[in-house]
Amino acid sequence: MTSVPASNDQPAEAIPAKALGGSLVTEVVRIGLDERTAAHRALPEEAAIAFEINGRSYAVMMGSPVDLADFALGFVLSEQLVHTSSDILELNLRETEHGWLVKLWLEEKCAASVIRRIRLRTAEGSCGLCGLQSLAQVHRPLPRVQKAPSVSDTALFSALASLRKHQPLNAATGGTHAAAFYDRDGHIQLLREDVGRHNALDKLIGALASAGQSPAEGFFLLTSRCSYELVEKTVIAGCSLLVTVSTATSLAVDRAQACGLTLIALARSDAMLEVSSARDE
């Protein structure tokens, strides 16, 4: 396999599979009804991504090794280890023999949160639940989001219709999730991709923070199902309208309602389901 350089800012149809970061090209055999033919196929790249915070090992996730600076910022924001990007004093990314090492140094005021979270962790992951030691922590208090922005149904369907052309990595490999941020008129502002749905959302949150763009000014559109931890990441980021292509779990709906998050699931070209509502009409 050979690795290919990154390019996440063009429409999917404009990027050949062999020229796209986050993918590896390999030889395959295409099996048809009447024949077998040799071909090449781009596969989504997956790598171990280890986080070290203030000199301490914090977590190891499996993900797409692209947009790692966005991932790092979005991850520590979602983990509530920092409140703003200015709490990060230093960020270093290094590829190693076994994956990627992300090293962050946070302000001293954040150190206690890091140590407390490390002590709670019994497993590593970015799903929001890994490492919690009691069932009560699954229902930890979350802030209420402000009332969701006024977004027309037309804008929602327009956003959904445009999503695919902004997913170059998925177009090349057929195997990645996307998390996108749209404005109130349904125009795309930012999108990030990853083999993991949680990672994709963390990358988007980090990219928005780096750009100084408030998630409250628009809505998130995710290609995945909506489980409770994606609701929590959305609420912590300050976005009050979340749309997902697949279904929402019962706990996701419960958490959305408790936080005042408007949640729309099963977004299809002909219909969507608003399962938690707090929108200005």
Secondary structure by P-SEA (a helix, b strand, c coil): cbbbbbbcccccccccccccccbbbbbbbbbccccccccccccbbbbbbbbbccccccccccccccaaaaaaaaaaaaaccccccccccbbbbbbcccbbbbbbbccccaaaaaaaaaaaccccccccccccccccccccbbbbbcccccccaaaaaaaaaaccccccccccccbbbbbbbbccccccccccccccaaaaaaaaaaaaaaaccccccbbbbbcccccaaaaaaaaaacccbbbbcccccaaaaaaaaaacccccccccccccccccccccc
